């Protein structure tokens, strides 16, 4: 199963997960949100990101759904992308 990480400012990602689980009436496995709040250093943020990647990746990779392309948090994560293993799509929204 491919893991999915919502990478967003504030609590938008967690709210999207709650809305999706409410709609589906079940918990979605291997789906989590990482909040970029601007209070962490780059090193702390990347360490938290790596922990999330390790917990979500069951061998098939992780898809990152980010809110804003070009924002600091998406720019930091781009260095960690691996073709066909860790991919990112920006512009996440609830219907997506």
Phi and psi in degrees as GROMACS dihedral restraints (atoms count N, CA, C in turn):
[ dihedral_restraints ]
;  ai    aj    ak    al  type     phi  dphi    fc
    3     4     5     6     1   -81.1    20    10
    4     5     6     7     1   130.6    20    10
    6     7     8     9     1   -79.1    20    10
    7     8     9    10     1   153.5    20    10
    9    10    11    12     1  -128.4    20    10
   10    11    12    13     1   129.8    20    10
   12    13    14    15     1  -120.9    20    10
   13    14    15    16     1   123.1    20    10
   15    16    17    18     1   -89.5    20    10
   16    17    18    19     1   121.9    20    10
   18    19    20    21     1  -112.9    20    10
   19    20    21    22     1   105.4    20    10
   21    22    23    24     1  -141.3    20    10
   22    23    24    25     1   164.3    20    10
   24    25    26    27     1   -75.3    20    10
   25    26    27    28     1   146.5    20    10
   27    28    29    30     1    55.8    20    10
   28    29    30    31     1  -146.6    20    10
   30    31    32    33     1  -101.7    20    10
   31    32    33    34     1    21.8    20    10
   33    34    35    36     1   -60.4    20    10
   34    35    36    37     1   -45.0    20    10
   36    37    38    39     1   -61.6    20    10
   37    38    39    40     1   -45.1    20    10
   39    40    41    42     1   -63.8    20    10
   40    41    42    43     1   -38.6    20    10
   42    43    44    45     1   -65.7    20    10
   43    44    45    46     1   -37.8    20    10
   45    46    47    48     1   -65.5    20    10
   46    47    48    49     1   -40.1    20    10
   48    49    50    51     1   -63.7    20    10
   49    50    51    52     1   -45.2    20    10
   51    52    53    54     1   -59.2    20    10
   52    53    54    55     1   -42.5    20    10
   54    55    56    57     1   -65.5    20    10
   55    56    57    58     1   -42.5    20    10
   57    58    59    60     1   -65.8    20    10
   58    59    60    61     1   -42.9    20    10
   60    61    62    63     1   -67.7    20    10
   61    62    63    64     1   -33.9    20    10
   63    64    65    66     1   -64.9    20    10
   64    65    66    67     1   -44.1    20    10
   66    67    68    69     1   -63.6    20    10
   67    68    69    70     1   -43.1    20    10
   69    70    71    72     1   -83.3    20    10
   70    71    72    73     1   -12.3    20    10
   72    73    74    75     1    58.5    20    10
   73    74    75    76     1    34.9    20    10
   75    76    77    78     1  -162.0    20    10
   76    77    78    79     1   158.5    20    10
   78    79    80    81     1   -74.6    20    10
   79    80    81    82     1   137.8    20    10
   81    82    83    84     1   -96.2    20    10
   82    83    84    85     1   119.1    20    10
   84    85    86    87     1   -72.0    20    10
   85    86    87    88     1   150.8    20    10
   87    88    89    90     1    53.9    20    10
   88    89    90    91     1    42.3    20    10
   90    91    92    93     1  -130.3    20    10
   91    92    93    94     1   126.8    20    10
   93    94    95    96     1  -146.8    20    10
   94    95    96    97     1   167.6    20    10
   96    97    98    99     1  -123.4    20    10
   97    98    99   100     1   141.6    20    10
   99   100   101   102     1  -119.3    20    10
  100   101   102   103     1   123.6    20    10
  102   103   104   105     1   -92.3    20    10
  103   104   105   106     1   128.9    20    10
  105   106   107   108     1   -99.2    20    10
  106   107   108   109     1   108.0    20    10
  108   109   110   111     1  -110.8    20    10
  109   110   111   112     1    -3.8    20    10
  111   112   113   114     1    80.4    20    10
  112   113   114   115     1    -2.8    20    10
  114   115   116   117     1   -93.6    20    10
  115   116   117   118     1   -17.1    20    10
  117   118   119   120     1   -86.1    20    10
  118   119   120   121     1   151.2    20    10
  120   121   122   123     1   -73.0    20    10
  121   122   123   124     1   165.1    20    10
  123   124   125   126     1   -58.6    20    10
  124   125   126   127     1   -41.2    20    10
  126   127   128   129     1   -64.5    20    10
  127   128   129   130     1   -42.5    20    10
  129   130   131   132     1   -65.1    20    10
  130   131   132   133     1   -42.8    20    10
  132   133   134   135     1   -62.4    20    10
  133   134   135   136     1   -46.6    20    10
  135   136   137   138     1   -66.4    20    10
  136   137   138   139     1   -33.5    20    10
  138   139   140   141     1   -66.0    20    10
  139   140   141   142     1   -44.0    20    10
  141   142   143   144     1   -62.8    20    10
  142   143   144   145     1   -41.5    20    10
  144   145   146   147     1   -59.6    20    10
  145   146   147   148     1   -46.4    20    10
  147   148   149   150     1   -62.1    20    10
  148   149   150   151     1   -39.3    20    10
  150   151   152   153     1   -61.7    20    10
  151   152   153   154     1   -42.8    20    10
  153   154   155   156     1   -62.7    20    10
  154   155   156   157     1   -43.0    20    10
  156   157   158   159     1   -60.5    20    10
  157   158   159   160     1   -44.4    20    10
  159   160   161   162     1   -63.7    20    10
  160   161   162   163     1   -37.0    20    10
  162   163   164   165     1   -76.9    20    10
  163   164   165   166     1   -28.4    20    10
  165   166   167   168     1   -88.5    20    10
  166   167   168   169     1   -26.8    20    10
  168   169   170   171     1   -84.4    20    10
  169   170   171   172     1   111.9    20    10
  171   172   173   174     1  -101.0    20    10
  172   173   174   175     1    19.4    20    10
  174   175   176   177     1   110.0    20    10
  175   176   177   178     1   -11.1    20    10
  177   178   179   180     1  -108.4    20    10
  178   179   180   181     1    -0.3    20    10
  180   181   182   183     1   101.0    20    10
  181   182   183   184     1  -178.6    20    10
  183   184   185   186     1  -137.3    20    10
  184   185   186   187     1   138.0    20    10
  186   187   188   189     1  -105.0    20    10
  187   188   189   190     1   124.8    20    10
  189   190   191   192     1  -100.4    20    10
  190   191   192   193     1   123.9    20    10
  192   193   194   195     1  -106.3    20    10
  193   194   195   196     1   107.2    20    10
  195   196   197   198     1  -102.7    20    10
  196   197   198   199     1   157.6    20    10
  198   199   200   201     1   -83.1    20    10
  199   200   201   202     1   -51.8    20    10
  201   202   203   204     1  -126.2    20    10
  202   203   204   205     1   115.2    20    10
  204   205   206   207     1   -67.9    20    10
  205   206   207   208     1   132.4    20    10
  207   208   209   210     1    92.2    20    10
  208   209   210   211     1    -6.7    20    10
  210   211   212   213     1   -72.9    20    10
  211   212   213   214     1   160.1    20    10
  213   214   215   216     1   -53.6    20    10
  214   215   216   217     1   -45.7    20    10
  216   217   218   219     1   -66.9    20    10
  217   218   219   220     1   -35.9    20    10
  219   220   221   222     1   -74.7    20    10
  220   221   222   223     1   -33.8    20    10
  222   223   224   225     1   -64.2    20    10
  223   224   225   226     1   -40.7    20    10
  225   226   227   228     1   -64.5    20    10
  226   227   228   229     1   -39.4    20    10
  228   229   230   231     1   -72.4    20    10
  229   230   231   232     1   -28.4    20    10
  231   232   233   234     1   -56.3    20    10
  232   233   234   235     1   -31.3    20    10
  234   235   236   237     1   -68.5    20    10
  235   236   237   238     1   -18.0    20    10
  237   238   239   240     1   -96.0    20    10
  238   239   240   241     1    -5.0    20    10
  240   241   242   243     1   -69.3    20    10
  241   242   243   244     1   143.7    20    10
  243   244   245   246     1  -134.9    20    10
  244   245   246   247     1   121.0    20    10
  246   247   248   249     1   -51.5    20    10
  247   248   249   250     1   132.3    20    10
  249   250   251   252     1    63.6    20    10
  250   251   252   253     1    13.5    20    10
  252   253   254   255     1  -131.7    20    10
  253   254   255   256     1   -53.0    20    10
  255   256   257   258     1  -131.3    20    10
  256   257   258   259     1   109.0    20    10
  258   259   260   261     1  -120.0    20    10
  259   260   261   262     1   156.1    20    10
  261   262   263   264     1  -132.3    20    10
  262   263   264   265     1   139.1    20    10
  264   265   266   267     1  -123.6    20    10
  265   266   267   268     1   130.9    20    10
  267   268   269   270     1  -100.4    20    10
  268   269   270   271     1   157.9    20    10
  270   271   272   273     1    95.7    20    10
  271   272   273   274     1    27.3    20    10
  273   274   275   276     1   -56.4    20    10
  274   275   276   277     1   141.3    20    10
  276   277   278   279     1  -149.9    20    10
  277   278   279   280     1   165.6    20    10
  279   280   281   282     1   -59.9    20    10
  280   281   282   283     1   -45.0    20    10
  282   283   284   285     1   -62.7    20    10
  283   284   285   286     1   -26.3    20    10
